[in-house]
């Protein structure tokens, strides 16, 4: 299954391994002409509808990407929640996060007595695990303030949950691993969940439960794969992955409200409008990236944003500019980018599946019996893949 995903991603890499901001001209891409024509005929509402639904996406793109949609799917394991934690225990946990935690807990083995909660934050998951199974939980977190909050809550509710303030990438946690027989992590990012897997394997932890997140948050090097199988197959398929390209795997969002969505659209339009301005002033057609900024910028006016961006690039702007025309140019470029992103998003989920399967294969190679499943619905969280591993004696 892993090999099939790697080979398919490699076969179609011209359709997703590019940056739309670098070149917004759809007609210049080396794609089938009928695909380009179909994209150009889409209305703005068509683009939004296809991008928000796997069904519409498959219906529209199947003529060109049939092999992608035919890839074997990760099975669902949406167990009904039996958690009956009282309100006073879950107070302060958002409804969506609480639902994710409850769904995750349904898959944690009941036989384990000491659970290591990795990158715990305030320890919400660990707190409910300690309550549900009357088990000891050791929660490890690098932010001291979150540890203190978690400690107070555990003490308040008289739960067997302790906190360790530690940088998991550098701290020696051997003593903790020596007593833990199950490691859990709900949405630990990049190198953080990678480190958990490596340490769990080293210390032969009996059970591992991981819902990974933010695969791109790692050392800025090309992705070489966790498992020996992935390393070999990526090489054989000539599929190189940069940390920037890994961002595609986590671009899917389901929680943004209308206001956030509008601000996101405004941000894309303004960044592209500024790019038009930069090209006009300098004659340089190469895309110049800007750092991330607070969303409040995009509730103001474009002129202020453009002046800030120009200052960042040490660019002196002409005294007179047609701001309305620049905004219109940005709008047109944003419409083109949306269609290019629509193509890339066909490969968003397959890329994530490949990354998850690679981690699962690493655990198999290390002597674990492993399964991968969707532990909750995509609408609850797009990061809904759960890796379950049990050490084979």
C-alpha positions as CSV (number, residue, x, y, z in Angstrom):
1,X,0.0,0.0,0.0
2,X,2.8,2.4,0.9
3,X,4.6,1.6,-2.4
4,X,1.4,2.2,-4.3
5,X,1.0,5.7,-2.8
6,X,4.6,6.6,-3.3
7,X,4.6,5.5,-7.0
8,X,1.3,7.3,-7.7
9,X,2.5,10.6,-6.1
10,X,5.7,10.3,-8.2
11,X,3.8,9.6,-11.4
12,X,1.7,12.7,-11.0
13,X,4.2,15.0,-9.3
14,X,3.9,17.7,-12.1
15,X,0.4,18.3,-10.9
16,X,1.2,19.0,-7.2
17,X,4.9,19.7,-6.8
18,X,4.8,23.4,-7.7
19,X,4.0,26.7,-6.1
20,X,1.0,28.5,-7.7
21,X,2.3,31.9,-6.4
22,X,5.5,31.4,-8.5
23,X,3.5,31.2,-11.7
24,X,-0.2,32.0,-11.8
25,X,-0.6,31.6,-15.6
26,X,-2.6,28.4,-15.9
27,X,-2.0,28.0,-19.7
28,X,1.8,27.8,-19.2
29,X,1.6,24.5,-17.2
30,X,2.4,21.2,-19.1
31,X,-0.9,19.7,-18.5
32,X,-3.5,18.2,-20.8
33,X,-5.3,20.9,-22.7
34,X,-8.8,19.5,-21.9
35,X,-7.9,19.8,-18.1
36,X,-6.8,23.4,-18.6
37,X,-9.9,24.2,-20.5
38,X,-12.1,22.6,-17.9
39,X,-10.4,24.6,-15.1
40,X,-10.8,27.9,-17.0
41,X,-14.5,27.3,-17.4
42,X,-15.1,26.9,-13.7
43,X,-16.9,29.8,-11.9
44,X,-15.8,31.0,-8.5
45,X,-18.6,29.1,-6.8
46,X,-17.6,25.9,-8.8
47,X,-14.1,26.1,-7.4
48,X,-15.3,26.5,-3.8
49,X,-17.8,23.6,-4.2
50,X,-15.2,21.3,-5.6
51,X,-12.6,22.3,-3.0
52,X,-14.9,21.6,-0.1
53,X,-16.2,18.2,-1.1
54,X,-14.3,14.9,-1.8
55,X,-17.3,13.8,-3.8
56,X,-17.3,16.9,-6.1
57,X,-13.5,16.7,-6.4
58,X,-13.7,13.1,-7.5
59,X,-16.5,13.7,-10.0
60,X,-14.7,16.6,-11.6
61,X,-11.1,15.3,-11.7
62,X,-11.6,11.6,-12.3
63,X,-11.1,11.8,-16.1
64,X,-7.5,12.9,-15.5
65,X,-6.6,11.4,-12.1
66,X,-8.5,8.1,-12.0
67,X,-5.5,6.3,-10.6
68,X,-5.3,8.7,-7.6
69,X,-9.0,8.1,-6.7
70,X,-8.6,4.4,-7.1
71,X,-5.9,4.2,-4.4
72,X,-6.8,1.9,-1.5
73,X,-8.4,3.8,1.4
74,X,-7.6,3.9,5.0
75,X,-10.4,2.2,6.9
76,X,-12.7,4.0,9.3
77,X,-12.8,2.9,13.0
78,X,-15.4,5.4,14.2
79,X,-16.2,3.7,17.5
80,X,-19.2,5.1,19.4
81,X,-18.0,7.1,22.3
82,X,-18.7,5.5,25.7
83,X,-17.1,8.3,27.6
84,X,-19.2,9.8,30.4
85,X,-16.8,12.2,31.9
86,X,-18.7,14.7,34.1
87,X,-18.9,18.3,33.0
88,X,-16.7,19.5,35.8
89,X,-13.9,17.3,34.5
90,X,-14.2,18.6,30.9
91,X,-14.8,22.2,31.7
92,X,-12.5,24.4,29.6
93,X,-12.1,21.9,26.8
94,X,-13.7,23.1,23.5
95,X,-16.5,21.0,22.1
96,X,-14.6,19.9,19.0
97,X,-11.4,19.1,20.9
98,X,-13.4,17.1,23.5
99,X,-15.0,15.1,20.8
100,X,-11.6,14.3,19.3
101,X,-10.3,13.3,22.7
102,X,-13.3,11.0,23.4
103,X,-12.9,9.4,19.9
104,X,-9.2,8.8,20.6
105,X,-9.7,7.3,24.0
106,X,-12.0,4.7,22.6
107,X,-8.9,3.1,20.9
108,X,-6.5,3.2,23.9
109,X,-5.9,-0.3,25.2
110,X,-7.6,-0.9,28.6
111,X,-4.9,-3.2,29.8
112,X,-2.2,-0.6,30.3
113,X,-1.5,0.8,33.7
114,X,1.0,3.7,33.1
115,X,0.4,6.0,30.1
116,X,2.9,8.5,28.8
117,X,1.1,11.5,27.3
118,X,3.5,13.1,24.8
119,X,3.4,16.9,24.2
120,X,0.4,17.1,26.5
121,X,-0.3,20.8,26.7
122,X,-2.6,21.1,29.7
123,X,-3.1,17.4,29.8
124,X,-6.7,17.2,28.7
125,X,-6.3,13.8,27.0
126,X,-4.3,12.5,30.0
127,X,-6.8,13.8,32.5
128,X,-9.7,12.0,30.8
129,X,-7.6,8.8,30.4
130,X,-6.8,8.9,34.1
131,X,-10.4,9.4,35.0
132,X,-11.8,6.8,32.5
133,X,-9.5,3.9,33.3
134,X,-8.2,4.7,36.8
135,X,-4.7,4.6,35.4
136,X,-1.6,6.5,36.1
137,X,-0.7,9.1,33.5
138,X,2.6,10.9,33.0
139,X,2.1,14.0,30.9
140,X,5.2,15.6,29.3
141,X,5.1,19.2,28.1
142,X,7.7,21.8,27.3
143,X,5.7,24.9,28.2
144,X,6.0,25.4,32.0
145,X,2.8,27.4,32.2
146,X,0.7,24.6,30.7
147,X,2.3,22.1,33.0
148,X,1.3,24.2,36.0
149,X,-2.3,24.5,34.8
150,X,-2.4,20.8,34.2
151,X,-1.0,20.0,37.7
152,X,-3.7,22.2,39.3
153,X,-6.5,20.5,37.4
154,X,-5.1,17.0,38.2
155,X,-4.8,17.9,41.9
156,X,-8.2,19.5,42.0
157,X,-9.9,16.3,40.6
158,X,-7.6,14.0,42.6
159,X,-6.4,12.1,39.5
160,X,-3.2,10.0,39.2
161,X,-1.7,12.4,36.6
162,X,1.7,13.9,37.0
163,X,3.5,16.4,34.8
164,X,7.1,16.6,33.6
165,X,8.3,19.9,32.2
166,X,10.8,18.9,29.4
167,X,11.9,19.6,25.9
168,X,11.2,16.2,24.4
169,X,13.7,16.7,21.6
170,X,16.6,17.1,24.0
171,X,15.6,15.8,27.5
172,X,16.6,12.4,28.8
173,X,13.3,10.7,29.5
174,X,14.7,7.2,30.0
175,X,13.3,6.9,33.6
176,X,9.8,7.9,32.3
177,X,9.9,5.4,29.5
178,X,11.1,2.7,31.9
179,X,7.7,2.8,33.8
180,X,5.4,3.6,30.9
181,X,3.7,0.8,29.0
182,X,1.7,2.9,26.6
183,X,2.6,6.2,24.8
184,X,-0.2,8.4,23.4
185,X,0.0,11.6,21.4
186,X,-3.0,13.5,19.9
187,X,-1.8,15.9,17.2
188,X,1.8,16.2,18.1
189,X,3.7,18.0,15.3
190,X,6.5,17.0,13.0
191,X,9.7,16.3,14.7
192,X,7.9,16.0,18.1
193,X,5.8,13.0,17.1
194,X,8.8,11.6,15.2
195,X,10.9,11.7,18.3
196,X,8.1,10.0,20.3
197,X,8.1,7.1,17.8
198,X,11.9,6.7,17.9
199,X,12.1,6.8,21.7
200,X,9.1,4.5,22.1
201,X,10.9,2.0,19.8
202,X,14.2,2.4,21.6
203,X,12.6,1.7,25.0
204,X,10.3,-1.1,23.6
205,X,7.1,0.6,24.8
206,X,4.3,-2.0,24.7
207,X,1.7,0.1,23.0
208,X,1.8,3.3,20.9
209,X,-1.1,5.5,19.9
210,X,-0.4,8.4,17.6
211,X,-2.6,10.8,15.6
212,X,0.1,12.8,13.8
213,X,-0.1,16.4,12.7
214,X,2.0,19.1,10.9
215,X,4.4,16.8,9.1
216,X,6.3,19.8,7.7
217,X,7.4,21.1,11.1
218,X,10.7,19.5,11.1
219,X,14.3,20.3,10.4
220,X,14.5,22.1,7.1
221,X,15.9,19.2,5.1
222,X,14.3,17.0,2.3
223,X,12.0,14.3,3.6
224,X,13.9,10.9,3.4
225,X,11.3,8.7,5.1
226,X,11.0,7.1,8.5
227,X,11.0,3.5,7.4
228,X,13.6,1.7,5.3
229,X,10.9,0.7,2.9
230,X,9.9,4.3,2.3
231,X,13.5,5.5,2.0
232,X,14.1,2.8,-0.7
233,X,10.8,3.4,-2.5
234,X,11.1,7.2,-2.5
235,X,14.6,6.8,-4.1
236,X,13.5,4.3,-6.7
237,X,10.5,6.5,-7.7
238,X,12.7,9.6,-7.8
239,X,10.3,11.4,-5.5
240,X,11.9,14.1,-3.5
241,X,9.9,16.0,-0.9
242,X,10.9,19.3,0.7
243,X,9.5,20.5,4.0
244,X,7.7,23.2,2.0
245,X,5.9,20.6,-0.2
246,X,4.9,18.7,3.0
247,X,2.7,21.6,3.9
248,X,0.2,20.4,1.2
249,X,-0.7,17.4,3.4
250,X,-2.2,19.7,6.1
251,X,-3.8,22.4,4.0
252,X,-7.3,21.0,4.5
253,X,-9.4,23.0,7.0
254,X,-13.0,22.4,8.1
255,X,-13.4,24.7,11.0
256,X,-12.9,28.2,9.5
257,X,-15.9,30.4,9.7
258,X,-17.1,32.8,7.0
259,X,-15.1,35.7,8.5
260,X,-11.8,33.7,8.6
261,X,-12.5,32.4,5.0
262,X,-13.0,36.0,3.8
263,X,-9.8,37.2,5.4
264,X,-7.9,34.3,3.9
265,X,-9.2,35.2,0.4
266,X,-8.3,38.9,1.0
267,X,-4.8,37.9,2.1
268,X,-4.2,35.9,-1.1
269,X,-5.5,38.7,-3.2
270,X,-3.4,41.4,-1.5
271,X,-0.2,39.3,-1.6
272,X,-0.7,38.8,-5.3
273,X,-1.6,42.4,-5.9
274,X,1.6,43.4,-4.1
275,X,3.5,41.0,-6.3
276,X,2.1,42.8,-9.4
277,X,3.3,46.1,-7.8
278,X,6.7,44.7,-7.1
279,X,7.1,43.5,-10.7
280,X,5.9,46.8,-12.0
281,X,8.5,48.8,-10.0
282,X,11.5,46.5,-10.4
283,X,10.8,44.5,-13.6
284,X,11.7,41.4,-11.6
285,X,9.0,38.7,-12.4
286,X,10.3,36.3,-9.7
287,X,7.9,35.8,-6.8
288,X,9.1,37.5,-3.7
289,X,7.7,35.9,-0.5
290,X,6.5,37.9,2.5
291,X,6.5,36.6,6.1
292,X,3.3,35.6,7.8
293,X,1.4,38.5,9.5
294,X,-1.6,38.8,11.8
295,X,-5.0,38.5,10.1
296,X,-5.9,42.0,11.4
297,X,-3.8,43.4,8.6
298,X,-6.4,42.2,6.1
299,X,-9.3,44.0,7.8
300,X,-7.6,47.3,7.0
301,X,-6.8,48.7,3.6
302,X,-4.5,47.4,0.9
303,X,-2.4,50.5,0.6
304,X,-1.1,50.1,4.2
305,X,-0.3,46.5,3.5
306,X,1.6,47.3,0.3
307,X,3.6,50.0,2.0
308,X,4.6,47.5,4.8
309,X,5.5,44.9,2.2
310,X,7.6,47.4,0.2
311,X,9.4,48.4,3.4
312,X,10.1,44.8,4.1
313,X,11.7,44.4,0.7
314,X,13.4,47.8,1.0
315,X,11.5,48.9,-2.1
316,X,10.8,52.6,-2.8
317,X,7.3,53.0,-4.2
318,X,6.3,55.6,-6.8
319,X,4.3,58.6,-5.5
320,X,1.3,57.8,-7.6
321,X,-0.1,54.3,-8.0
322,X,-3.4,53.0,-9.3
323,X,-4.4,51.1,-6.2
324,X,-7.8,50.0,-7.6
325,X,-6.1,48.5,-10.7
326,X,-3.5,46.7,-8.5
327,X,-6.4,45.2,-6.5
328,X,-8.1,44.0,-9.6
329,X,-4.9,42.5,-10.9
330,X,-4.6,40.7,-7.6
331,X,-8.1,39.5,-7.8
332,X,-7.6,38.0,-11.2
333,X,-4.3,36.4,-10.1
334,X,-6.1,34.9,-7.0
335,X,-8.7,33.4,-9.3
336,X,-6.0,31.7,-11.3
337,X,-4.2,30.5,-8.1
338,X,-7.5,29.0,-6.8
339,X,-7.7,26.8,-9.9
340,X,-4.1,25.7,-9.6
341,X,-4.6,24.9,-5.9
342,X,-7.7,22.9,-6.9
343,X,-5.4,20.6,-8.9
344,X,-2.9,20.3,-6.1
345,X,-5.6,19.5,-3.5
346,X,-6.4,16.3,-5.3
347,X,-3.0,15.1,-3.9
348,X,-3.4,16.6,-0.4
349,X,-5.0,13.5,1.2
350,X,-2.8,10.9,-0.7
351,X,0.3,12.7,0.5
352,X,-0.9,12.6,4.1
353,X,-1.7,8.9,3.7
354,X,1.7,8.2,2.4
355,X,3.3,10.0,5.4
356,X,1.1,8.1,7.8
357,X,1.9,4.8,6.2
358,X,5.6,5.5,6.3
359,X,5.4,6.0,10.1
360,X,3.3,2.8,10.4
361,X,5.9,0.9,8.3
362,X,8.7,2.1,10.6
363,X,6.9,0.6,13.6
364,X,6.4,-2.7,11.7
365,X,10.1,-2.9,10.9
366,X,10.8,-2.3,14.6
367,X,8.8,-5.3,15.7
368,X,5.3,-3.9,16.2
369,X,1.9,-5.1,15.0
370,X,0.4,-2.0,13.5
371,X,-2.9,-0.7,12.2
372,X,-4.0,2.6,10.7
373,X,-7.5,3.9,10.7
374,X,-9.6,7.0,10.8
375,X,-10.5,7.4,14.5
376,X,-13.0,10.2,13.9
377,X,-14.7,12.0,11.0
378,X,-12.9,14.3,8.7
379,X,-15.3,17.1,9.6
380,X,-14.3,16.8,13.2
381,X,-10.6,17.2,12.3
382,X,-8.8,16.7,9.0
383,X,-6.0,15.1,11.0
384,X,-8.1,12.1,11.8
385,X,-5.6,9.3,11.1
386,X,-4.6,7.1,14.1
387,X,-1.6,4.8,14.1
388,X,-2.0,2.0,16.7
389,X,1.0,-0.2,17.4
390,X,1.5,-3.1,19.8
391,X,4.9,-4.7,20.5
392,X,5.1,-8.3,19.4
393,X,6.7,-10.4,22.0
